[in-house]
Structure formats: structure tokens, C-alpha cells
Amino acid sequence: MFKNALLLSAAVASVASASPFRPNAHGRSLFVCGNGEFKCTHRGWWNVCLWGECACTDGYTKDFAGRCTVEPTCPTPSTQPDLNVDEFIRATWYSQKQQINTFQQPQQLYCVAATYEVEPDRKVPFFDGKVITAFNYANEGKVNGAPVNGRPSEGEDPEITLCARSVNEEASKLLVAPCFLPNVLAGDYWVLGAGPSPDNYEWAVVSAGKPTEKFADGCTTDENSGLWIFTRKQTDPEGVKAALAVLKAKGYATSQLVDIPQDGCTYDTAFIKPNVRA
């Protein structure tokens, strides 16, 4: 009854006012229903609205008064089922699109590549499970600019060496951090999808954990995390198309992705594993 009385008052107010919209704290237009539209459900004589209810939009739900003010939450996405880890680390990945984040600034988003290798002697503190070494590489300023995190010489570690740790029953959910840090300080590395088949990964989508930021086209990770579209080839429009379809199907925003130049890259001092099969 209280809810209906509020909505009835709102309906009367909307008739009395020539401009029923007002800005909320975020500068958006806010009607009596918040992020929704008032729908009259009962009319009386002369078609006067007696009461109604709010129809919520954009994933919003109703508060105790029936207004659409409860913001939607970002869903936890599913990841690649039964990830073939051996196939995933078989060859180097080339970033085609990714989000800008605090550890990969725009000037260092040229010729970005990631290579993964199982090294039996590689260890992380307080953990005796499987460890995969991650060698990340980029150029600064331009294609074939100054190498970022290249190897001083073949077989030597770059300045920053990351270790992926398998701590989950789901092979597609890993933790990643510099190898000297324990798991408690590592971040999520989730393989959302890879294809076209389990024995042949030519593209992959990786999210640094659960999306938490909302945009008009969906949710995505924040600036301290990351989101990447990888392909085995230096350029692969079809692979990118397949990866974007995975993101959209899982409700991810793709508007925050930027293109990564790969044409003409020589990957000087990078650790590159060719995309060939034994």
C-alpha cells in the first residue's frame, strides 16, 4: 500500500509538472522511477491514472519503494571448460586488443606478445604446485621501438618474470604474479575462451578476474586488472572476431579495448615460440 501511494503521488506530480525529469547525483535524467519508466496499471474516470508501477531498464531492480534505483551487479563469467594447458602454452600469443591498465600504459602497447613455458626449476614461495613462467614483451613509443621486458640474451630472464600458478580445479583459472611473490599477492588470470578447438588454439580471451566496472555495453575489469584478446598469428581478423563474440556473449564491455599494432614487428630480444607443431 505504501508503495502504491508513492507511485500514485508520483503520477499526480508528473501531471502537474510540465517537466517531470530532474537530474540525479550523476547528472543523468531521473524520473520518479529512477532508472525505469512509470507504467500506469489502473485508471479511473476520465482515464485518470490511479496507480501504477515502475518498469526497470538496463538491469536495474526495485528498492523498497518500488523505484528502479538498485544498480545491476556484474556477473561472474564462466571460463573455458577443460582448458588444454599444453596447447595454450605451445606457442607465443600476440595481443590484438586489450585494455589500458596501470601496468601497461598506452606508450608501451606496441608489438605486445606473451610466451608461456613450463620450467621445472621455477619456484614460487610457499607453493609446490604447477608453475608456468610468463614472458611478457612490448615495444615503447612505436613498432620496433625500445624493447620493454626483453631478454638480455638467450636463456636469460627479462627484468620482470611472472609466474602463473595452477591453484584451482578449473585449469582455466590461474593466479599470476612476479615469481618472487607468494600466491596471496597474485592476481587472477582467467581464460574465458579459446578456439577453434581444444587441440588447436588460434585465439584466446583472457580476463584478470571478475569484471567490476559497468559501461553502456556491459561490464569489464578495472584499471588495476586487464582484459586481452590474443591470437597465434601477428594479425588475425577472424580470430579477433571470434574472441569478441565470446566477450559479448559473456556480457563484457568491448568499448574499452584498444587495438595493438603488430604489423611489421620484429620482437627484438623477445622470447618467441613459433606457431609450429612437432
MARZAFI-885671 format. One record per residue (C-alpha): x, y, z. Coordinates in pm, 1 decimal. Last residue first. Example, Ala and Ser with C-alpha at 12.3 -4.5 7.8 and 13.67 -1.06 7.14 Angstrom:
<fifis>
<fifi xx="1367.0" yy="-106.0" zz="714.0"/>
<fifi xx="1230.0" yy="-450.0" zz="780.0"/>
</fifis>
This chain:
<fifis>
<fifi xx="5628.7" yy="-3111.8" zz="-3367.2"/>
<fifi xx="5376.7" yy="-2839.1" zz="-3428.3"/>
<fifi xx="5452.6" yy="-2485.6" zz="-3538.0"/>
<fifi xx="5341.8" yy="-2147.7" zz="-3401.9"/>
<fifi xx="5693.4" yy="-2033.8" zz="-3321.0"/>
<fifi xx="5788.7" yy="-1975.6" zz="-2953.2"/>
<fifi xx="5917.8" yy="-1620.2" zz="-2913.5"/>
<fifi xx="6128.0" yy="-1492.3" zz="-2622.2"/>
<fifi xx="6168.7" yy="-1125.1" zz="-2708.1"/>
<fifi xx="6509.5" yy="-960.3" zz="-2764.1"/>
<fifi xx="6387.6" yy="-791.0" zz="-3087.8"/>
<fifi xx="6020.7" yy="-866.5" zz="-3149.9"/>
<fifi xx="6038.6" yy="-791.7" zz="-3527.0"/>
<fifi xx="5705.6" yy="-606.7" zz="-3553.0"/>
<fifi xx="5599.5" yy="-511.6" zz="-3906.0"/>
<fifi xx="5226.8" yy="-530.6" zz="-3839.7"/>
<fifi xx="5155.9" yy="-590.8" zz="-3469.8"/>
<fifi xx="4984.8" yy="-268.7" zz="-3358.5"/>
<fifi xx="4758.0" yy="-324.5" zz="-3054.0"/>
<fifi xx="4399.3" yy="-203.0" zz="-3088.8"/>
<fifi xx="4229.5" yy="-61.2" zz="-2778.1"/>
<fifi xx="3956.9" yy="-224.5" zz="-2571.1"/>
<fifi xx="3730.8" yy="-6.1" zz="-2354.7"/>
<fifi xx="3424.7" yy="-37.3" zz="-2577.9"/>
<fifi xx="3430.5" yy="-417.5" zz="-2552.4"/>
<fifi xx="3208.3" yy="-437.1" zz="-2246.1"/>
<fifi xx="3170.0" yy="-793.8" zz="-2127.5"/>
<fifi xx="2830.7" yy="-963.6" zz="-2105.3"/>
<fifi xx="2951.5" yy="-1320.5" zz="-2150.3"/>
<fifi xx="2815.3" yy="-1347.1" zz="-2504.9"/>
<fifi xx="2981.1" yy="-1014.2" zz="-2588.8"/>
<fifi xx="3319.3" yy="-1137.7" zz="-2472.6"/>
<fifi xx="3290.5" yy="-1466.3" zz="-2663.0"/>
<fifi xx="3184.8" yy="-1284.4" zz="-2981.8"/>
<fifi xx="3487.2" yy="-1055.8" zz="-2944.8"/>
<fifi xx="3711.7" yy="-1363.8" zz="-2943.5"/>
<fifi xx="3560.5" yy="-1499.9" zz="-3265.4"/>
<fifi xx="3604.0" yy="-1164.7" zz="-3440.7"/>
<fifi xx="3962.3" yy="-1136.6" zz="-3317.2"/>
<fifi xx="4038.9" yy="-1480.7" zz="-3461.4"/>
<fifi xx="3887.1" yy="-1378.7" zz="-3793.0"/>
<fifi xx="4089.7" yy="-1056.7" zz="-3802.6"/>
<fifi xx="4420.3" yy="-1241.9" zz="-3739.8"/>
<fifi xx="4737.8" yy="-1035.1" zz="-3729.3"/>
<fifi xx="5063.2" yy="-1149.8" zz="-3570.2"/>
<fifi xx="4924.2" yy="-1502.1" zz="-3576.6"/>
<fifi xx="4874.6" yy="-1700.3" zz="-3256.9"/>
<fifi xx="4595.9" yy="-1470.6" zz="-3144.2"/>
<fifi xx="4527.7" yy="-1293.6" zz="-2816.6"/>
<fifi xx="4240.5" yy="-1074.6" zz="-2695.5"/>
<fifi xx="4321.6" yy="-925.1" zz="-2356.7"/>
<fifi xx="4145.7" yy="-783.3" zz="-2049.8"/>
<fifi xx="4320.3" yy="-630.9" zz="-1750.5"/>
<fifi xx="4335.0" yy="-559.3" zz="-1379.3"/>
<fifi xx="4428.5" yy="-239.6" zz="-1198.7"/>
<fifi xx="4229.0" yy="-27.5" zz="-1443.6"/>
<fifi xx="3907.3" yy="-216.5" zz="-1367.5"/>
<fifi xx="3769.2" yy="-528.2" zz="-1535.7"/>
<fifi xx="3467.5" yy="-520.4" zz="-1764.3"/>
<fifi xx="3091.4" yy="-491.3" zz="-1763.2"/>
<fifi xx="2845.1" yy="-427.9" zz="-2044.2"/>
<fifi xx="2779.4" yy="-202.4" zz="-2342.5"/>
<fifi xx="2683.0" yy="113.7" zz="-2151.9"/>
<fifi xx="2966.6" yy="63.5" zz="-1905.6"/>
<fifi xx="2991.5" yy="-109.6" zz="-1567.4"/>
<fifi xx="3320.0" yy="-183.8" zz="-1387.3"/>
<fifi xx="3360.7" yy="-498.1" zz="-1174.0"/>
<fifi xx="3454.0" yy="-775.4" zz="-1416.8"/>
<fifi xx="3576.4" yy="-1092.1" zz="-1243.2"/>
<fifi xx="3938.0" yy="-1195.8" zz="-1281.5"/>
<fifi xx="4217.0" yy="-1062.4" zz="-1498.8"/>
<fifi xx="4034.1" yy="-1159.7" zz="-1815.8"/>
<fifi xx="4188.0" yy="-1359.7" zz="-2100.3"/>
<fifi xx="4038.2" yy="-1425.1" zz="-2443.7"/>
<fifi xx="4207.9" yy="-1670.9" zz="-2677.3"/>
<fifi xx="4277.3" yy="-1726.2" zz="-3046.0"/>
<fifi xx="4449.0" yy="-1996.0" zz="-3253.6"/>
<fifi xx="4405.2" yy="-2278.5" zz="-3002.3"/>
<fifi xx="4419.2" yy="-2613.9" zz="-3180.8"/>
<fifi xx="4370.0" yy="-2930.5" zz="-2977.3"/>
<fifi xx="4078.1" yy="-2794.0" zz="-2776.8"/>
<fifi xx="3915.8" yy="-2646.4" zz="-3089.5"/>
<fifi xx="3863.7" yy="-2302.1" zz="-3252.6"/>
<fifi xx="3947.5" yy="-2183.9" zz="-3005.0"/>
<fifi xx="3999.3" yy="-2029.3" zz="-2664.6"/>
<fifi xx="3757.1" yy="-1879.7" zz="-2414.2"/>
<fifi xx="3735.2" yy="-1700.7" zz="-2081.9"/>
<fifi xx="4091.3" yy="-1784.6" zz="-1979.6"/>
<fifi xx="4104.6" yy="-1637.0" zz="-1629.9"/>
<fifi xx="4418.0" yy="-1484.0" zz="-1478.3"/>
<fifi xx="4351.0" yy="-1369.9" zz="-1121.8"/>
<fifi xx="4610.9" yy="-1172.4" zz="-932.2"/>
<fifi xx="4890.6" yy="-1284.1" zz="-701.2"/>
<fifi xx="4968.2" yy="-1145.6" zz="-353.0"/>
<fifi xx="4832.4" yy="-1446.6" zz="-160.7"/>
<fifi xx="5005.2" yy="-1671.1" zz="-412.0"/>
<fifi xx="5350.0" yy="-1576.1" zz="-288.1"/>
<fifi xx="5569.6" yy="-1317.2" zz="-466.0"/>
<fifi xx="5917.9" yy="-1393.2" zz="-603.3"/>
<fifi xx="5775.5" yy="-1517.7" zz="-933.5"/>
<fifi xx="5612.3" yy="-1187.9" zz="-1020.2"/>
<fifi xx="5237.7" yy="-1251.1" zz="-1012.1"/>
<fifi xx="4973.2" yy="-1466.1" zz="-1183.0"/>
<fifi xx="4694.7" yy="-1684.8" zz="-1041.7"/>
<fifi xx="4515.1" yy="-1927.6" zz="-1269.7"/>
<fifi xx="4157.1" yy="-2011.6" zz="-1363.3"/>
<fifi xx="4131.1" yy="-2201.6" zz="-1693.9"/>
<fifi xx="4252.3" yy="-2526.3" zz="-1535.5"/>
<fifi xx="3939.7" yy="-2533.8" zz="-1318.3"/>
<fifi xx="4028.9" yy="-2730.6" zz="-1006.7"/>
<fifi xx="4207.9" yy="-2416.9" zz="-892.6"/>
<fifi xx="4561.3" yy="-2344.3" zz="-772.8"/>
<fifi xx="4754.8" yy="-2355.2" zz="-1100.7"/>
<fifi xx="5017.6" yy="-2084.2" zz="-1065.5"/>
<fifi xx="5129.4" yy="-1845.3" zz="-1337.6"/>
<fifi xx="5473.2" yy="-1699.8" zz="-1273.0"/>
<fifi xx="5586.4" yy="-1362.7" zz="-1399.5"/>
<fifi xx="5936.6" yy="-1255.1" zz="-1493.5"/>
<fifi xx="6019.5" yy="-884.9" zz="-1487.5"/>
<fifi xx="6364.6" yy="-768.4" zz="-1596.2"/>
<fifi xx="6391.5" yy="-1038.8" zz="-1858.4"/>
<fifi xx="6530.6" yy="-1381.7" zz="-1767.8"/>
<fifi xx="6830.0" yy="-1520.4" zz="-1951.7"/>
<fifi xx="6815.1" yy="-1812.1" zz="-2194.8"/>
<fifi xx="6902.0" yy="-1606.3" zz="-2499.1"/>
<fifi xx="7046.8" yy="-1269.5" zz="-2401.2"/>
<fifi xx="6933.4" yy="-957.7" zz="-2213.2"/>
<fifi xx="6572.0" yy="-1079.5" zz="-2252.2"/>
<fifi xx="6315.9" yy="-813.0" zz="-2342.0"/>
<fifi xx="6096.5" yy="-651.3" zz="-2078.8"/>
<fifi xx="6008.0" yy="-346.3" zz="-2288.4"/>
<fifi xx="6205.1" yy="-324.7" zz="-2610.1"/>
<fifi xx="6272.2" yy="28.6" zz="-2741.1"/>
<fifi xx="6071.2" yy="89.5" zz="-3056.2"/>
<fifi xx="6005.2" yy="-184.1" zz="-3309.9"/>
<fifi xx="5652.1" yy="-50.5" zz="-3365.2"/>
<fifi xx="5628.6" yy="278.0" zz="-3177.1"/>
<fifi xx="5660.9" yy="450.2" zz="-2840.4"/>
<fifi xx="5771.6" yy="154.3" zz="-2633.1"/>
<fifi xx="5785.9" yy="-202.3" zz="-2758.7"/>
<fifi xx="5630.1" yy="-498.2" zz="-2578.1"/>
<fifi xx="5708.1" yy="-830.2" zz="-2410.4"/>
<fifi xx="5562.7" yy="-1060.5" zz="-2145.4"/>
<fifi xx="5741.8" yy="-1382.9" zz="-2053.5"/>
<fifi xx="5517.3" yy="-1596.0" zz="-1832.4"/>
<fifi xx="5665.6" yy="-1891.9" zz="-1644.9"/>
<fifi xx="5419.3" yy="-2171.1" zz="-1568.9"/>
<fifi xx="5419.4" yy="-2319.0" zz="-1217.5"/>
<fifi xx="5249.6" yy="-2642.9" zz="-1112.7"/>
<fifi xx="5210.8" yy="-2691.0" zz="-738.7"/>
<fifi xx="5468.1" yy="-2667.5" zz="-458.0"/>
<fifi xx="5375.6" yy="-2326.7" zz="-321.2"/>
<fifi xx="5509.6" yy="-2141.3" zz="-18.4"/>
<fifi xx="5726.9" yy="-1906.9" zz="-227.6"/>
<fifi xx="5732.7" yy="-1953.1" zz="-606.1"/>
<fifi xx="5952.5" yy="-2197.5" zz="-795.3"/>
<fifi xx="6098.0" yy="-2235.9" zz="-1144.3"/>
<fifi xx="6318.3" yy="-2544.3" zz="-1166.0"/>
<fifi xx="6068.0" yy="-2745.7" zz="-1369.3"/>
<fifi xx="6022.4" yy="-2465.3" zz="-1627.2"/>
<fifi xx="5687.7" yy="-2479.0" zz="-1804.9"/>
<fifi xx="5685.5" yy="-2200.9" zz="-2063.8"/>
<fifi xx="5445.6" yy="-1923.4" zz="-2158.8"/>
<fifi xx="5502.1" yy="-1651.9" zz="-2416.8"/>
<fifi xx="5316.2" yy="-1321.3" zz="-2427.8"/>
<fifi xx="5349.1" yy="-1058.9" zz="-2701.3"/>
<fifi xx="5276.9" yy="-687.1" zz="-2730.7"/>
<fifi xx="5415.4" yy="-536.7" zz="-3051.6"/>
<fifi xx="5321.8" yy="-184.4" zz="-2939.9"/>
<fifi xx="5126.6" yy="-102.9" zz="-2624.9"/>
<fifi xx="5403.4" yy="59.9" zz="-2423.6"/>
<fifi xx="5305.4" yy="421.5" zz="-2489.0"/>
<fifi xx="4946.8" yy="339.6" zz="-2388.9"/>
<fifi xx="5037.0" yy="222.4" zz="-2033.3"/>
<fifi xx="5065.0" yy="-142.0" zz="-1937.4"/>
<fifi xx="5099.0" yy="-174.7" zz="-1556.8"/>
<fifi xx="4821.2" yy="65.0" zz="-1460.5"/>
<fifi xx="4582.7" yy="-65.4" zz="-1724.0"/>
<fifi xx="4483.7" yy="7.8" zz="-2081.1"/>
<fifi xx="4250.0" yy="-260.0" zz="-2208.0"/>
<fifi xx="4345.4" yy="-508.7" zz="-2473.2"/>
<fifi xx="4316.1" yy="-583.2" zz="-2842.9"/>
<fifi xx="4537.9" yy="-781.6" zz="-3079.5"/>
<fifi xx="4786.4" yy="-924.5" zz="-2829.5"/>
<fifi xx="5017.5" yy="-1181.9" zz="-2985.1"/>
<fifi xx="5042.5" yy="-1523.7" zz="-2817.7"/>
<fifi xx="5357.4" yy="-1733.2" zz="-2839.0"/>
<fifi xx="5334.5" yy="-2108.9" zz="-2894.3"/>
<fifi xx="5251.2" yy="-2431.1" zz="-2707.1"/>
<fifi xx="5131.7" yy="-2260.9" zz="-2386.7"/>
<fifi xx="4758.7" yy="-2299.1" zz="-2459.9"/>
<fifi xx="4806.2" yy="-2640.4" zz="-2620.4"/>
<fifi xx="4968.7" yy="-2780.2" zz="-2307.4"/>
<fifi xx="4705.3" yy="-2610.8" zz="-2091.0"/>
<fifi xx="4412.6" yy="-2773.8" zz="-2271.3"/>
<fifi xx="4134.0" yy="-2588.0" zz="-2089.2"/>
<fifi xx="3863.2" yy="-2826.1" zz="-1973.0"/>
<fifi xx="3588.2" yy="-2563.1" zz="-1981.8"/>
<fifi xx="3694.1" yy="-2211.7" zz="-2086.1"/>
<fifi xx="3565.9" yy="-1972.7" zz="-1820.5"/>
<fifi xx="3218.2" yy="-1876.4" zz="-1698.7"/>
<fifi xx="3167.7" yy="-1513.5" zz="-1617.5"/>
<fifi xx="3086.7" yy="-1369.7" zz="-1272.6"/>
<fifi xx="2801.1" yy="-1126.6" zz="-1327.6"/>
<fifi xx="2844.5" yy="-750.4" zz="-1291.3"/>
<fifi xx="2593.3" yy="-608.4" zz="-1047.3"/>
<fifi xx="2291.4" yy="-405.7" zz="-1151.6"/>
<fifi xx="2219.1" yy="-84.4" zz="-961.4"/>
<fifi xx="1925.9" yy="-73.2" zz="-722.5"/>
<fifi xx="1741.1" yy="251.1" zz="-803.1"/>
<fifi xx="1439.1" yy="136.6" zz="-1002.4"/>
<fifi xx="1167.3" yy="266.0" zz="-766.6"/>
<fifi xx="925.2" yy="28.3" zz="-591.2"/>
<fifi xx="956.4" yy="190.1" zz="-250.1"/>
<fifi xx="1169.9" yy="-89.6" zz="-103.5"/>
<fifi xx="1410.9" yy="-64.5" zz="-399.8"/>
<fifi xx="1345.2" yy="-202.3" zz="-746.6"/>
<fifi xx="1591.8" yy="-356.7" zz="-990.0"/>
<fifi xx="1826.0" yy="-212.4" zz="-1251.3"/>
<fifi xx="1942.5" yy="-431.1" zz="-1542.3"/>
<fifi xx="1936.2" yy="-155.9" zz="-1804.7"/>
<fifi xx="1566.0" yy="-80.3" zz="-1754.0"/>
<fifi xx="1309.8" yy="-108.0" zz="-1474.9"/>
<fifi xx="932.1" yy="-92.7" zz="-1527.0"/>
<fifi xx="788.6" yy="109.0" zz="-1237.0"/>
<fifi xx="436.4" yy="60.8" zz="-1108.2"/>
<fifi xx="90.4" yy="204.6" zz="-1135.8"/>
<fifi xx="-178.8" yy="395.5" zz="-955.3"/>
<fifi xx="-499.0" yy="590.4" zz="-1011.1"/>
<fifi xx="-422.0" yy="714.6" zz="-1361.7"/>
<fifi xx="-704.9" yy="937.9" zz="-1484.0"/>
<fifi xx="-877.8" yy="794.0" zz="-1792.0"/>
<fifi xx="-1176.3" yy="1025.5" zz="-1748.9"/>
<fifi xx="-1289.7" yy="802.2" zz="-1466.1"/>
<fifi xx="-1035.4" yy="562.6" zz="-1323.9"/>
<fifi xx="-713.4" yy="407.8" zz="-1446.9"/>
<fifi xx="-512.5" yy="120.4" zz="-1302.5"/>
<fifi xx="-176.9" yy="-13.2" zz="-1426.0"/>
<fifi xx="1.7" yy="307.5" zz="-1521.9"/>
<fifi xx="361.5" yy="236.9" zz="-1618.8"/>
<fifi xx="637.9" yy="460.3" zz="-1485.3"/>
<fifi xx="965.8" yy="408.0" zz="-1666.8"/>
<fifi xx="1297.1" yy="293.6" zz="-1524.8"/>
<fifi xx="1632.7" yy="406.9" zz="-1397.8"/>
<fifi xx="1482.6" yy="618.2" zz="-1119.8"/>
<fifi xx="1107.8" yy="557.3" zz="-1117.5"/>
<fifi xx="1000.9" yy="913.1" zz="-1039.0"/>
<fifi xx="1210.7" yy="1029.4" zz="-1334.4"/>
<fifi xx="1584.9" yy="1080.1" zz="-1328.4"/>
<fifi xx="1781.2" yy="1223.9" zz="-1616.7"/>
<fifi xx="2151.2" yy="1165.1" zz="-1556.6"/>
<fifi xx="2387.1" yy="1411.4" zz="-1390.6"/>
<fifi xx="2532.1" yy="1153.0" zz="-1153.4"/>
<fifi xx="2362.1" yy="1298.6" zz="-847.8"/>
<fifi xx="2023.1" yy="1283.5" zz="-1022.8"/>
<fifi xx="1894.7" yy="1530.8" zz="-1279.4"/>
<fifi xx="1523.0" yy="1608.4" zz="-1296.0"/>
<fifi xx="1252.3" yy="1493.9" zz="-1537.4"/>
<fifi xx="881.4" yy="1568.4" zz="-1488.4"/>
<fifi xx="895.3" yy="1890.9" zz="-1696.1"/>
<fifi xx="542.8" yy="2032.3" zz="-1743.0"/>
<fifi xx="463.7" yy="1942.5" zz="-1385.4"/>
<fifi xx="114.0" yy="1882.2" zz="-1254.5"/>
<fifi xx="66.4" yy="1558.4" zz="-1449.2"/>
<fifi xx="401.1" yy="1421.6" zz="-1329.6"/>
<fifi xx="319.5" yy="1512.4" zz="-971.9"/>
<fifi xx="-5.6" yy="1318.3" zz="-989.3"/>
<fifi xx="182.2" yy="1010.7" zz="-1117.0"/>
<fifi xx="444.6" yy="1042.2" zz="-847.5"/>
<fifi xx="182.0" yy="1066.3" zz="-578.6"/>
<fifi xx="23.1" yy="747.5" zz="-713.5"/>
<fifi xx="365.5" yy="581.1" zz="-714.5"/>
<fifi xx="421.1" yy="668.8" zz="-352.0"/>
<fifi xx="75.0" yy="551.9" zz="-256.2"/>
<fifi xx="129.1" yy="224.0" zz="-442.4"/>
<fifi xx="448.2" yy="156.0" zz="-246.9"/>
<fifi xx="284.6" yy="234.3" zz="87.3"/>
<fifi xx="0.0" yy="0.0" zz="0.0"/>
</fifis>
